Amino acid sequence: MKTNRLRISIVLITLSITIFSNVMAHEKTGENAPIHERIEWTDIWVTNANKNNLPRVLFVGDSIVRGYFNATEKELKDKANCARYTTSAFLTHQDFLNGLKIILKRYQFDVIHINNGLHGWDYSEEQYKSGFPDLITLLNNHAKNATIIWAMTTPVRKNGTINKLDKDKTERVKQRNKIAAEFIEKEQYKTSDLFSLTIDHPEYHSQDGVHFSSKGKEAQAKYIAGIVIDCLKNRKKQ
């Protein structure tokens, strides 16, 4: 009897080790493992962090957000204290959620203007879709009183020939925007349609086809500021 119990114990221990090893291997190489880019970065900037004299607005995104942030902040002067959380991390990357959680726990925001979709070309659109539930849960838990504005991802043009779209990437952007729209409608978020704003204006882009010229940044800033101001006015009425 003791011998049989010993054999069973050995089998169970071996099975546990095997399962644990498989789980660890999946975390390292499975679908949930992050796909790294050549350069990864994160930037958090909070203006007037020591003041609560105005509503606080957070802009979340990538280098596109970082590009129009200063101009948007000027448009919102004396109306809001602005902050940004910009990163190269893809929507499903745990670092994206962790960084966002940190800033949401530290500050209370009245409006959050958020985008994710222009990085992570090695991820599928199905993986993009799978990232929304965790993001929404995070926003519900740590920004439940904020007005959420989802910014549509912008089109991509050909490097050095900005009068032509990069059809493959822009088509994928359209697919990601369609996925985002499904969640936006369900959660009743506001929409900042930067795709429609820029799709017919190649002059808004810089020569790399991804980022924007000073003219494009100004157009984005005025458009976004208008949406944010409307949201702030509506909040006062509530």
Backbone as CSV, one residue per row, in Angstrom:
resi,resn,N_x,N_y,N_z,CA_x,CA_y,CA_z,C_x,C_y,C_z
1,MET,0.833,-1.208,0.000,0.000,0.000,0.000,0.869,1.261,0.000
2,LYS,1.933,1.244,0.857,2.822,2.395,0.928,3.523,2.608,-0.409
3,THR,3.877,1.465,-1.054,4.557,1.567,-2.347,3.652,2.191,-3.396
4,ASN,2.362,1.803,-3.397,1.398,2.362,-4.355,1.184,3.852,-4.138
5,ARG,1.098,4.253,-2.844,0.922,5.676,-2.528,2.128,6.484,-2.998
6,LEU,3.308,5.888,-2.799,4.529,6.565,-3.219,4.548,6.748,-4.730
7,ARG,4.118,5.708,-5.454,4.072,5.785,-6.915,3.086,6.854,-7.379
8,ILE,1.918,6.889,-6.718,0.903,7.901,-7.074,1.434,9.305,-6.820
9,SER,2.118,9.493,-5.685,2.681,10.806,-5.339,3.700,11.232,-6.372
10,ILE,4.545,10.293,-6.784,5.576,10.606,-7.780,4.929,11.004,-9.108
11,VAL,3.871,10.252,-9.488,3.167,10.554,-10.734,2.544,11.949,-10.683
12,LEU,1.898,12.290,-9.531,1.262,13.595,-9.383,2.284,14.724,-9.421
13,ILE,3.405,14.527,-8.754,4.460,15.552,-8.752,5.000,15.754,-10.157
14,THR,5.211,14.635,-10.872,5.711,14.708,-12.243,4.727,15.435,-13.146
15,LEU,3.425,15.119,-12.967,2.380,15.766,-13.761,2.331,17.264,-13.480
16,SER,2.451,17.649,-12.210,2.418,19.059,-11.830,3.581,19.818,-12.448
17,ILE,4.754,19.196,-12.407,5.936,19.835,-12.992,5.761,20.017,-14.489
18,THR,5.194,19.000,-15.141,4.972,19.067,-16.591,4.002,20.182,-16.949
19,ILE,2.881,20.280,-16.191,1.884,21.334,-16.444,2.494,22.707,-16.232
20,PHE,3.248,22.863,-15.128,3.884,24.143,-14.829,4.851,24.531,-15.935
21,SER,5.625,23.558,-16.418,6.586,23.827,-17.480,5.881,24.247,-18.761
22,ASN,4.752,23.595,-19.064,3.994,23.947,-20.264,3.407,25.344,-20.170
23,VAL,2.920,25.709,-18.967,2.373,27.055,-18.760,3.453,28.101,-18.951
24,MET,4.615,27.864,-18.351,5.718,28.811,-18.489,6.154,28.936,-19.937
25,ALA,6.194,27.811,-20.634,6.577,27.849,-22.046,5.572,28.633,-22.862
26,HIS,4.276,28.495,-22.535,3.227,29.233,-23.251,3.353,30.724,-23.003
27,GLU,3.676,31.099,-21.758,3.814,32.519,-21.448,4.985,33.120,-22.209
28,LYS,6.031,32.311,-22.428,7.213,32.832,-23.099,7.075,32.844,-24.612
29,THR,6.389,31.816,-25.161,6.351,31.669,-26.607,4.946,31.608,-27.175
30,GLY,3.912,31.605,-26.322,2.548,31.445,-26.787,1.957,32.721,-27.319
31,GLU,0.660,32.645,-27.575,-0.036,33.776,-28.183,-0.050,35.002,-27.284
32,ASN,0.043,34.804,-25.959,-0.017,35.929,-25.027,1.338,36.608,-24.828
33,ALA,2.391,36.011,-25.357,3.710,36.614,-25.197,3.799,37.881,-26.036
34,PRO,4.373,38.970,-25.503,4.474,40.209,-26.278,5.422,40.053,-27.457
35,ILE,5.076,40.707,-28.554,5.947,40.734,-29.729,6.693,42.056,-29.693
36,HIS,7.978,42.002,-29.503,8.756,43.225,-29.311,9.089,43.895,-30.641
37,GLU,9.108,45.229,-30.612,9.573,46.018,-31.739,11.050,46.354,-31.543
38,ARG,11.689,46.868,-32.573,13.126,47.169,-32.465,13.389,48.203,-31.378
39,ILE,12.532,49.224,-31.321,12.628,50.242,-30.268,11.287,50.308,-29.561
40,GLU,11.302,50.189,-28.249,10.089,50.321,-27.460,10.265,51.469,-26.475
41,TRP,9.205,52.206,-26.255,9.311,53.418,-25.440,7.982,53.728,-24.768
42,THR,8.084,54.507,-23.703,6.905,55.005,-22.993,7.200,56.411,-22.482
43,ASP,6.197,57.269,-22.557,6.369,58.667,-22.148,5.129,59.106,-21.373
44,ILE,5.329,59.538,-20.138,4.233,60.081,-19.329,4.545,61.543,-19.006
45,TRP,3.594,62.400,-19.269,3.782,63.839,-19.058,2.506,64.398,-18.434
46,VAL,2.639,65.041,-17.282,1.477,65.598,-16.585,1.740,67.075,-16.300
47,THR,0.985,67.944,-16.949,1.117,69.383,-16.723,0.271,69.798,-15.521
48,ASN,0.837,70.663,-14.684,0.149,71.143,-13.481,-0.314,69.980,-12.596
49,ALA,0.598,69.057,-12.399,0.276,67.889,-11.568,-0.043,68.288,-10.135
50,ASN,0.464,69.442,-9.719,0.262,69.913,-8.348,-0.956,70.826,-8.197
51,LYS,-1.769,70.931,-9.258,-2.923,71.825,-9.208,-4.202,71.076,-9.567
52,ASN,-5.285,71.525,-8.965,-6.601,70.969,-9.278,-7.591,72.079,-9.615
53,ASN,-7.066,73.143,-10.217,-7.880,74.320,-10.493,-8.746,74.185,-11.740
54,LEU,-8.419,73.189,-12.577,-9.148,72.992,-13.819,-9.456,71.505,-14.012
55,PRO,-10.399,71.180,-14.874,-10.614,69.769,-15.204,-9.319,69.164,-15.763
56,ARG,-9.145,67.888,-15.552,-7.922,67.227,-16.021,-8.261,66.293,-17.186
57,VAL,-7.464,66.410,-18.267,-7.701,65.628,-19.479,-6.460,64.798,-19.788
58,LEU,-6.671,63.518,-20.071,-5.576,62.601,-20.397,-5.668,62.195,-21.866
59,PHE,-4.523,62.276,-22.551,-4.422,61.813,-23.930,-3.558,60.552,-23.961
60,VAL,-4.128,59.478,-24.455,-3.443,58.184,-24.483,-3.234,57.769,-25.932
61,GLY,-2.039,57.309,-26.251,-1.786,56.854,-27.611,-0.317,56.584,-27.855
62,ASP,0.139,56.947,-29.042,1.523,56.692,-29.432,2.178,58.008,-29.851
63,SER,3.109,57.953,-30.807,3.805,59.170,-31.234,2.886,60.140,-31.968
64,ILE,1.754,59.678,-32.478,0.791,60.587,-33.097,0.223,61.518,-32.024
65,VAL,-0.138,60.954,-30.896,-0.630,61.756,-29.767,0.455,62.710,-29.280
66,ARG,1.660,62.195,-29.147,2.762,63.041,-28.695,2.993,64.195,-29.672
67,GLY,2.708,63.941,-30.943,2.886,64.984,-31.956,1.895,66.121,-31.833
68,TYR,0.624,65.808,-31.574,-0.377,66.882,-31.510,-0.648,67.366,-30.086
69,PHE,0.025,66.785,-29.106,-0.273,67.127,-27.708,-0.050,68.607,-27.402
70,ASN,1.109,69.146,-27.762,1.419,70.543,-27.405,0.414,71.514,-28.016
71,ALA,0.074,71.294,-29.281,-0.888,72.183,-29.941,-2.275,72.045,-29.316
72,THR,-2.633,70.828,-28.934,-3.940,70.608,-28.294,-3.976,71.250,-26.918
73,GLU,-2.869,71.141,-26.202,-2.793,71.752,-24.876,-2.966,73.264,-24.969
74,LYS,-2.396,73.877,-26.002,-2.563,75.321,-26.204,-4.021,75.670,-26.483
75,GLU,-4.692,74.817,-27.274,-6.107,75.041,-27.583,-6.968,74.958,-26.322
76,LEU,-6.508,74.176,-25.350,-7.264,73.972,-24.117,-6.764,74.832,-22.958
77,LYS,-5.930,75.824,-23.274,-5.395,76.698,-22.237,-6.529,77.365,-21.455
78,ASP,-6.397,77.369,-20.141,-7.376,77.931,-19.204,-8.703,77.165,-19.184
79,LYS,-8.732,76.032,-19.872,-9.940,75.196,-19.867,-9.688,73.828,-19.231
80,ALA,-8.425,73.359,-19.328,-8.113,72.037,-18.786,-6.620,71.901,-18.534
81,ASN,-6.282,71.096,-17.525,-4.899,70.677,-17.319,-4.707,69.358,-18.071
82,CYS,-3.707,69.327,-18.938,-3.545,68.190,-19.839,-2.398,67.266,-19.423
83,ALA,-2.573,66.005,-19.718,-1.541,64.995,-19.472,-1.518,64.044,-20.652
84,ARG,-0.398,63.353,-20.815,-0.332,62.349,-21.876,0.356,61.081,-21.371
85,TYR,-0.123,59.972,-21.884,0.515,58.672,-21.695,0.680,58.083,-23.085
86,THR,1.898,58.161,-23.604,2.149,57.674,-24.955,3.175,56.552,-24.902
87,THR,2.987,55.553,-25.768,3.823,54.362,-25.720,3.752,53.615,-27.042
88,SER,4.767,52.813,-27.286,4.774,51.944,-28.466,4.087,50.619,-28.191
89,ALA,3.683,50.375,-26.948,3.099,49.085,-26.564,1.743,48.860,-27.231
90,PHE,1.546,47.657,-27.731,0.302,47.264,-28.390,-0.805,47.062,-27.359
91,LEU,-2.029,47.079,-27.829,-3.201,47.022,-26.967,-3.197,45.833,-26.013
92,THR,-2.736,44.671,-26.480,-2.741,43.477,-25.634,-1.501,43.347,-24.773
93,HIS,-0.529,44.219,-24.968,0.720,44.162,-24.202,0.439,44.580,-22.761
94,GLN,0.821,43.739,-21.816,0.520,44.033,-20.419,1.158,45.335,-19.952
95,ASP,2.273,45.707,-20.547,2.921,46.971,-20.181,2.024,48.169,-20.498
96,PHE,1.253,48.073,-21.580,0.330,49.157,-21.935,-0.699,49.360,-20.830
97,LEU,-1.300,48.261,-20.388,-2.320,48.347,-19.339,-1.716,48.760,-18.003
98,ASN,-0.543,48.227,-17.696,0.103,48.559,-16.415,0.444,50.040,-16.333
99,GLY,0.988,50.582,-17.429,1.323,52.005,-17.443,0.094,52.882,-17.315
100,LEU,-0.966,52.499,-18.007,-2.214,53.259,-17.929,-2.804,53.189,-16.524
101,LYS,-2.731,52.030,-15.926,-3.263,51.858,-14.574,-2.551,52.760,-13.576
102,ILE,-1.247,52.893,-13.720,-0.462,53.734,-12.809,-0.955,55.175,-12.841
103,ILE,-1.111,55.723,-14.035,-1.497,57.135,-14.135,-2.958,57.348,-13.742
104,LEU,-3.813,56.359,-14.001,-5.225,56.492,-13.613,-5.403,56.411,-12.107
105,LYS,-4.553,55.659,-11.440,-4.628,55.553,-9.980,-4.065,56.805,-9.306
106,ARG,-3.165,57.478,-9.993,-2.502,58.635,-9.380,-3.290,59.925,-9.563
107,TYR,-3.998,60.054,-10.668,-4.727,61.286,-10.962,-6.173,60.970,-11.334
108,GLN,-7.042,61.920,-11.056,-8.448,61.783,-11.447,-8.682,62.624,-12.692
109,PHE,-9.100,61.970,-13.760,-9.307,62.653,-15.037,-10.793,62.822,-15.331
110,ASP,-11.118,63.982,-15.880,-12.501,64.251,-16.277,-12.783,63.698,-17.669
111,VAL,-11.786,63.794,-18.538,-11.926,63.313,-19.917,-10.675,62.516,-20.285
112,ILE,-10.874,61.401,-20.967,-9.758,60.591,-21.459,-9.946,60.382,-22.954
113,HIS,-8.981,60.864,-23.731,-8.978,60.726,-25.191,-7.945,59.653,-25.514
114,ILE,-8.392,58.518,-26.037,-7.517,57.353,-26.098,-7.498,56.690,-27.471
115,ASN,-6.317,56.247,-27.875,-6.161,55.479,-29.112,-5.067,54.427,-28.916
116,ASN,-5.213,53.326,-29.627,-4.150,52.330,-29.762,-4.454,51.566,-31.041
117,GLY,-3.469,51.455,-31.930,-3.761,50.753,-33.171,-2.736,50.920,-34.272
118,LEU,-1.790,51.854,-34.107,-0.831,52.119,-35.172,0.490,51.379,-34.970
119,HIS,0.652,50.748,-33.814,1.807,49.869,-33.577,1.323,48.423,-33.608
120,GLY,2.276,47.506,-33.562,1.924,46.089,-33.469,1.470,45.474,-34.775
121,TRP,2.203,45.729,-35.858,1.819,45.160,-37.155,2.020,43.653,-37.193
122,ASP,2.823,43.120,-36.284,3.028,41.667,-36.235,1.915,40.956,-35.480
123,TYR,1.015,41.721,-34.862,-0.165,41.146,-34.219,-1.299,41.070,-35.238
124,SER,-2.180,40.114,-35.057,-3.344,39.998,-35.936,-4.464,40.918,-35.462
125,GLU,-5.456,41.112,-36.310,-6.607,41.908,-35.917,-7.434,41.188,-34.846
126,GLU,-7.406,39.865,-34.857,-8.085,39.109,-33.803,-7.431,39.368,-32.454
127,GLN,-6.110,39.457,-32.446,-5.405,39.781,-31.200,-5.737,41.207,-30.769
128,TYR,-5.853,42.106,-31.735,-6.256,43.483,-31.425,-7.617,43.487,-30.735
129,LYS,-8.545,42.754,-31.302,-9.895,42.670,-30.740,-9.871,42.106,-29.321
130,SER,-9.004,41.140,-29.087,-8.953,40.482,-27.776,-8.456,41.400,-26.670
131,GLY,-7.847,42.543,-27.043,-7.320,43.452,-26.034,-8.344,44.406,-25.455
132,PHE,-9.468,44.600,-26.108,-10.447,45.586,-25.659,-11.122,45.255,-24.324
133,PRO,-11.526,44.004,-24.084,-12.201,43.732,-22.797,-11.368,44.117,-21.584
134,ASP,-10.070,43.819,-21.589,-9.218,44.178,-20.447,-9.068,45.687,-20.317
135,LEU,-8.975,46.372,-21.453,-8.878,47.832,-21.419,-10.150,48.438,-20.840
136,ILE,-11.284,47.960,-21.293,-12.566,48.482,-20.806,-12.725,48.210,-19.316
137,THR,-12.333,47.030,-18.877,-12.389,46.712,-17.442,-11.519,47.667,-16.641
138,LEU,-10.332,47.946,-17.147,-9.427,48.879,-16.473,-10.045,50.268,-16.375
139,LEU,-10.632,50.748,-17.450,-11.267,52.066,-17.442,-12.465,52.099,-16.501
140,ASN,-13.237,51.027,-16.491,-14.389,50.957,-15.579,-13.967,50.946,-14.117
141,ASN,-12.840,50.324,-13.835,-12.369,50.206,-12.451,-11.667,51.461,-11.952
142,HIS,-10.947,52.147,-12.839,-10.086,53.248,-12.394,-10.416,54.599,-13.023
143,ALA,-11.406,54.645,-13.911,-11.804,55.935,-14.505,-13.298,55.929,-14.780
144,LYS,-14.042,55.377,-13.836,-15.477,55.177,-14.059,-16.251,56.484,-14.169
145,ASN,-15.710,57.569,-13.643,-16.412,58.852,-13.709,-15.940,59.738,-14.856
146,ALA,-14.978,59.255,-15.625,-14.440,60.046,-16.728,-15.269,59.866,-17.998
147,THR,-15.268,60.891,-18.827,-15.846,60.776,-20.170,-14.770,60.210,-21.082
148,ILE,-15.066,59.092,-21.740,-14.082,58.421,-22.590,-14.334,58.778,-24.053
149,ILE,-13.278,59.208,-24.718,-13.321,59.486,-26.157,-12.350,58.532,-26.844
150,TRP,-12.854,57.705,-27.748,-11.948,56.822,-28.490,-11.551,57.512,-29.796
151,ALA,-10.245,57.629,-30.017,-9.730,58.246,-31.238,-9.437,57.162,-32.275
152,MET,-10.012,57.298,-33.446,-9.766,56.348,-34.514,-8.322,56.465,-35.016
153,THR,-7.733,55.334,-35.337,-6.357,55.293,-35.824,-6.265,55.945,-37.197
154,THR,-5.176,56.648,-37.428,-4.995,57.425,-38.655,-4.433,56.579,-39.798
155,PRO,-4.707,56.973,-41.045,-4.209,56.228,-42.212,-2.692,56.326,-42.345
156,VAL,-2.135,55.437,-43.144,-0.691,55.414,-43.385,-0.434,55.653,-44.863
157,ARG,0.521,56.523,-45.152,0.873,56.833,-46.539,2.263,56.283,-46.876
158,LYS,2.588,56.278,-48.132,3.866,55.731,-48.570,5.007,56.663,-48.177
159,ASN,6.045,56.074,-47.644,7.231,56.820,-47.220,7.836,57.554,-48.415
160,GLY,7.885,58.884,-48.333,8.478,59.689,-49.400,7.531,60.019,-50.538
161,THR,6.368,59.372,-50.578,5.367,59.647,-51.617,4.009,59.769,-50.944
162,ILE,3.840,60.832,-50.175,2.679,60.911,-49.287,1.358,61.161,-50.002
163,ASN,1.400,61.431,-51.311,0.145,61.564,-52.045,-0.492,60.195,-52.311
164,LYS,0.244,59.115,-51.981,-0.277,57.766,-52.155,-0.392,57.072,-50.804
165,LEU,-1.495,56.378,-50.597,-1.682,55.627,-49.358,-0.877,54.338,-49.380
166,ASP,-0.417,53.927,-48.226,0.082,52.564,-48.058,-1.174,51.700,-47.921
167,LYS,-1.573,51.078,-49.024,-2.873,50.409,-49.074,-2.986,49.262,-48.072
168,ASP,-1.916,48.492,-47.934,-1.974,47.334,-47.036,-2.180,47.769,-45.590
169,LYS,-1.365,48.724,-45.130,-1.466,49.157,-43.736,-2.744,49.956,-43.494
170,THR,-3.138,50.775,-44.462,-4.362,51.549,-44.287,-5.582,50.640,-44.250
171,GLU,-5.552,49.555,-45.014,-6.645,48.599,-44.964,-6.708,47.938,-43.595
172,ARG,-5.555,47.644,-43.029,-5.524,47.062,-41.684,-5.990,48.079,-40.646
173,VAL,-5.648,49.346,-40.847,-6.136,50.398,-39.957,-7.661,50.440,-40.000
174,LYS,-8.229,50.339,-41.190,-9.685,50.329,-41.323,-10.297,49.166,-40.551
175,GLN,-9.669,48.001,-40.640,-10.177,46.830,-39.925,-10.114,47.048,-38.418
176,ARG,-9.018,47.628,-37.952,-8.876,47.882,-36.514,-9.874,48.943,-36.054
177,ASN,-10.103,49.949,-36.877,-11.094,50.972,-36.521,-12.504,50.381,-36.460
178,LYS,-12.772,49.455,-37.349,-14.085,48.796,-37.345,-14.260,47.982,-36.069
179,ILE,-13.208,47.298,-35.654,-13.249,46.534,-34.402,-13.480,47.475,-33.225
180,ALA,-12.726,48.581,-33.198,-12.865,49.552,-32.111,-14.276,50.123,-32.063
181,ALA,-14.856,50.380,-33.238,-16.195,50.974,-33.307,-17.242,50.093,-32.640
182,GLU,-17.071,48.785,-32.739,-18.018,47.858,-32.110,-18.032,48.041,-30.593
183,PHE,-16.847,48.166,-30.008,-16.747,48.348,-28.555,-17.180,49.756,-28.148
184,ILE,-16.850,50.756,-28.972,-17.235,52.137,-28.687,-18.750,52.263,-28.585
185,GLU,-19.432,51.648,-29.548,-20.894,51.718,-29.562,-21.491,51.019,-28.342
186,LYS,-20.947,49.874,-28.009,-21.458,49.109,-26.872,-21.260,49.855,-25.564
187,GLU,-20.090,50.491,-25.412,-19.763,51.199,-24.166,-20.256,52.637,-24.169
188,GLN,-20.776,53.080,-25.296,-21.287,54.452,-25.455,-20.197,55.499,-25.226
189,TYR,-19.012,55.206,-25.749,-17.924,56.176,-25.712,-18.135,57.216,-26.818
190,LYS,-17.529,58.371,-26.637,-17.503,59.375,-27.685,-16.465,58.953,-28.735
191,THR,-16.562,59.550,-29.929,-15.622,59.214,-31.003,-14.881,60.450,-31.484
192,SER,-13.580,60.276,-31.668,-12.736,61.302,-32.278,-12.224,60.695,-33.586
193,ASP,-12.855,61.050,-34.692,-12.585,60.374,-35.966,-11.411,61.018,-36.702
194,LEU,-10.213,60.732,-36.214,-9.009,61.288,-36.826,-8.721,60.658,-38.190
195,PHE,-9.268,59.464,-38.419,-9.098,58.835,-39.728,-9.795,59.671,-40.802
196,SER,-11.055,59.989,-40.583,-11.809,60.789,-41.563,-11.232,62.192,-41.703
197,LEU,-10.709,62.719,-40.600,-10.129,64.063,-40.623,-8.926,64.150,-41.554
198,THR,-8.152,63.070,-41.633,-6.856,63.131,-42.327,-6.794,62.345,-43.633
199,ILE,-7.757,61.464,-43.917,-7.652,60.560,-45.061,-7.560,61.293,-46.397
200,ASP,-8.213,62.429,-46.526,-8.216,63.166,-47.803,-7.233,64.337,-47.818
201,HIS,-6.302,64.328,-46.872,-5.347,65.439,-46.772,-3.909,64.922,-46.674
202,PRO,-3.335,64.538,-47.792,-1.943,64.074,-47.771,-0.979,65.136,-47.245
203,GLU,-1.378,66.401,-47.396,-0.505,67.485,-46.924,-0.413,67.529,-45.396
204,TYR,-1.295,66.822,-44.731,-1.238,66.758,-43.272,-0.114,65.838,-42.785
205,HIS,0.328,64.933,-43.646,1.345,63.960,-43.240,2.757,64.502,-43.452
206,SER,3.679,63.987,-42.647,5.097,64.238,-42.892,5.571,63.237,-43.930
207,GLN,6.805,63.376,-44.376,7.294,62.558,-45.485,7.452,61.078,-45.143
208,ASP,7.445,60.726,-43.857,7.554,59.304,-43.533,6.237,58.560,-43.723
209,GLY,5.152,59.295,-43.952,3.867,58.682,-44.240,3.084,58.230,-43.025
210,VAL,3.690,58.317,-41.856,3.049,57.864,-40.617,2.705,59.044,-39.722
211,HIS,3.690,59.890,-39.498,3.506,61.027,-38.608,2.957,62.234,-39.370
212,PHE,2.784,63.346,-38.668,2.086,64.473,-39.276,2.936,65.737,-39.303
213,SER,2.680,66.553,-40.295,3.339,67.843,-40.440,2.762,68.820,-39.438
214,SER,3.357,69.998,-39.346,2.842,71.013,-38.425,1.404,71.381,-38.793
215,LYS,1.108,71.385,-40.079,-0.259,71.685,-40.533,-1.227,70.600,-40.082
216,GLY,-0.784,69.349,-40.179,-1.620,68.232,-39.744,-1.845,68.226,-38.249
217,LYS,-0.802,68.533,-37.508,-0.914,68.571,-36.043,-1.872,69.672,-35.599
218,GLU,-1.806,70.822,-36.263,-2.710,71.924,-35.920,-4.156,71.551,-36.219
219,ALA,-4.378,70.889,-37.351,-5.741,70.470,-37.710,-6.275,69.468,-36.690
220,GLN,-5.434,68.526,-36.292,-5.834,67.545,-35.287,-6.125,68.223,-33.957
221,ALA,-5.261,69.152,-33.565,-5.410,69.824,-32.273,-6.727,70.582,-32.177
222,LYS,-7.062,71.336,-33.227,-8.315,72.107,-33.221,-9.529,71.170,-33.170
223,TYR,-9.467,70.106,-33.930,-10.570,69.144,-33.970,-10.750,68.466,-32.616
224,ILE,-9.653,67.983,-32.056,-9.707,67.264,-30.777,-10.132,68.191,-29.650
225,ALA,-9.571,69.390,-29.616,-9.917,70.349,-28.566,-11.409,70.659,-28.595
226,GLY,-11.967,70.753,-29.794,-13.396,71.016,-29.904,-14.233,69.912,-29.275
227,ILE,-13.833,68.670,-29.497,-14.555,67.530,-28.916,-14.409,67.533,-27.398
228,VAL,-13.193,67.770,-26.921,-12.942,67.784,-25.475,-13.745,68.890,-24.801
229,ILE,-13.755,70.077,-25.385,-14.494,71.206,-24.805,-15.986,70.883,-24.714
230,ASP,-16.522,70.262,-25.757,-17.937,69.863,-25.727,-18.198,68.874,-24.594
231,CYS,-17.278,67.941,-24.398,-17.431,66.961,-23.313,-17.381,67.633,-21.946
232,LEU,-16.494,68.594,-21.793,-16.384,69.312,-20.521,-17.654,70.125,-20.242
233,LYS,-18.204,70.744,-21.287,-19.447,71.503,-21.122,-20.591,70.583,-20.713
234,ASN,-20.647,69.415,-21.335,-21.715,68.463,-20.997,-21.594,67.939,-19.580
235,ARG,-20.357,67.800,-19.117,-20.142,67.343,-17.752,-20.649,68.366,-16.738
236,LYS,-20.503,69.660,-17.068,-20.970,70.720,-16.169,-22.497,70.699,-16.050
237,LYS,-23.147,70.294,-17.123,-24.619,70.252,-17.131,-25.161,69.090,-16.319
238,GLN,-24.346,68.057,-16.140,-24.807,66.862,-15.431,-24.931,67.075,-13.930
